[in-house]
Amino acid sequence: MSQPTSPDVIRAAGVVLLRGAQGRYETLAVHRPHRSDWSLPKGKIDPGEHVISAAIRECDEETGIQAVLGARLPTQEYMALGQPKTVDYWVAHMNAEEEFQPNDEIDEMRWVNVQSARHLLTYAHDVTLVEQAATLPPTQPLIILRHTQAVKRSDFDGKDDRDRPISGRGRSQAKSLIPLLDAYGITAVYSSDAQRCTQSVKRFAKAIQVPVIPEASLSEESFLENPKRVASRIRDLAGQQQSLVICSHRPVMATILESLAKTLGDDPSRPNWDPKLQPGSFIVVHRAFAPDGTPRVVSVERHQIEH
């Protein structure tokens, strides 16, 4: 998640769209007639809008392309018309496309190779982003999600804590998660078999038309009985070459993230692996796979639901 900024800072989000194979990538550049420049698809974040949603929306509005987000790229910070601006970027690829309609904001777009992009793009920071994106391997996301707000233990009168549901606030959070998780092209949903976890992801799973796969090993009860079982299952899931989300509980997060970081060859003490997550918050881990199927981490990003 990008760092908090001053109210005077313009916040924006965008993508480096790539198509083709690594080493022969093309990227999409857009022409802004009011600025007379060639740039990358991006735009301002609307009030209350999540940065992920803004990146997807701006790409769609400017190009007619529905993007799927890949690895996170460095945030760009620069002055725009005398005002500080930060832009959060992702590598992205095309999921669907509607016919491009030239307008006052974007009147032309071009797919160009990396060499041509160096000459076409107006700004050096855009060129740098394209060069960085083109060197990254293809990735698959693995999202670790803490379940949304649950009914308090003290307010739950059931016999089994696994039956404790999410609250009204938790239902709203679960609904808000749908476009954010979908932005990464998720195709499989795994969850602790506790009701508060399955309820957190069932709306999303229904939206992408896949089942919620229950994982008893990721529940609080199973963790307390056998923490090694959690670590073992996470290692298994980390090696699966698919785009997946895993929903679990606060007490289990430290073991999940430590096991995942070590499996992917990263240092679990790095800030991005911090297990302190608010309800409905999530960590996106972008993995690349060697020819033998061994996974490694390419980038890690953290997000919470914004209001």
QUIMOUR-V930811 format. One record per run of one state. SS is the DSSP state (hx for helix, st for strand, lp for the rest). FROM is the first residue (numbers start at 1). LEN is the number of residues. If there is no record, write none. Layout:
ss = [SS SS]
from = [FROM FROM]
len = [LEN LEN]
//
This chain:
ss = [lp st lp st lp st lp st lp hx lp st lp st lp st hx lp hx lp st lp st lp hx lp hx lp st lp hx lp st lp hx lp st hx lp hx lp hx lp st lp hx lp hx lp st lp st lp]
from = [1 10 20 26 33 37 40 42 45 51 64 65 81 83 98 108 114 121 124 136 140 147 150 151 153 156 161 164 166 167 168 183 188 193 195 208 212 216 219 220 226 227 239 244 249 250 264 271 274 282 290 295 304]
len = [9 10 6 7 4 3 2 3 6 13 1 16 2 15 10 6 7 3 12 4 7 3 1 2 3 5 3 2 1 1 15 5 5 2 13 4 4 3 1 6 1 12 5 5 1 14 7 3 8 8 5 9 4]
//
